[in-house]
Amino acid sequence: MTELNETAPPPSGFGVRPGRARFETGLLRSPPPLVIRGTTFSHLSRTVEAEIIPRLVLAHGHGQPVEPSNVATDRTYVTDFAELMLGTESSRAAEHIQACRERGVPLETVYLDLLVPAARHLRHLWMNDEWDFADVTLALWRMQQLLRDFSPAFCGDTGIKSAGLRALLTPGPGEKHDIGHMMFGLVLAGEFFRREGWDTWIEPDSTDATFIATIRTQWFDVVEFFANSDKKLDDLAANIRQVRRESSNRDIGVMVCGPVFNERPELVLLVGGDAVVSDFSQEALQARNVVNLLTDRR
C-alpha cells in the first residue's frame, strides 16, 4: 500500500510536468500515490498523541457495540459507530468494518453509508458543543486511519491501470476551523480517485503560498475544492481564478464539492468552477469528463 507521505520527495512522475508523456496510460501498477503536503503521517500520529490526547477527558465510557449488518440508512448504526470512534474502544471499528465485508457489504457501501454519515455526525456533535474540538478531531483522525488500513482492499490488490491523470484536492478558503472533517473528506476522495488510477495530491491550505507554488510547478488535470458553507464563496472564486491564471496546465479543470454546492449546484457558476461533485463514487468519472470537455475545446 502507498504510504501517506507529506514531506518526502514526490514519487516518480511527480516532478515538473512538461507533458503527458511522463505517464504510461494503461500499464498495470500498484495503486497510485496519495500525497498529503505538510507533515509525515508518523509525525501526525505523534502530534495527535502529544497535543490532542492529553486534552481529552478520559472518562468517556465505552463505545456502544455495533452489530455489523447491511449498512443502509440506519441512523442508530451510524451514531453508534460515531460514538465508538469517540470512545475508548475505537480500535474495534476495524473489526466491525471487516465483519461487514464478511457479510458481503462492499467497502464502497461501508464508506458512503457508514463512514461519511458518521463523520457528518461527529461534526454535528462538535458544532452543537456536545463534544469538544479535540475529541472530535481525534475521532475523525481515527477514521482517516481506517481509510488507510483498508486502502489495499478498496483499491484492489491486483494492480490498477494508470489513468495518466492527476488531481489536486484542497479545502476552500476559510475551512481551517473544520480541518478534521475536511481532511477526512479529502482523504476519502483521494481513495476513490486512486481506485480509478489517478495520481492524487492533497494540499491542506489553498490560501498558503505553497499551494500556488504547487500549481505552478506541478501538472494537474483537475483541482477539486471542498467547501462546507457559503460564507467564503467570494474568496473561493478568487482562488479558482488564481488557479486558472497560475496553473502550468492552461486547460485545468476545476471541480467543487460540499454541502453548499449539493444544496445549490448553480453556485458552481458563481465561483467559476466546471462541475459539482455530489457523489464520491462518481467523481473520478466526472473529473475525466471535465478533462475531456476542456481538451475538446482546444
Summary of the structure (lengths in Angstrom):
residues: 298
radius of gyration: 18.9
end to end distance: 37.5
largest distance: 61.1
contacts: 954
relative contact order: 0.12
helix: 52%
strand: 10%
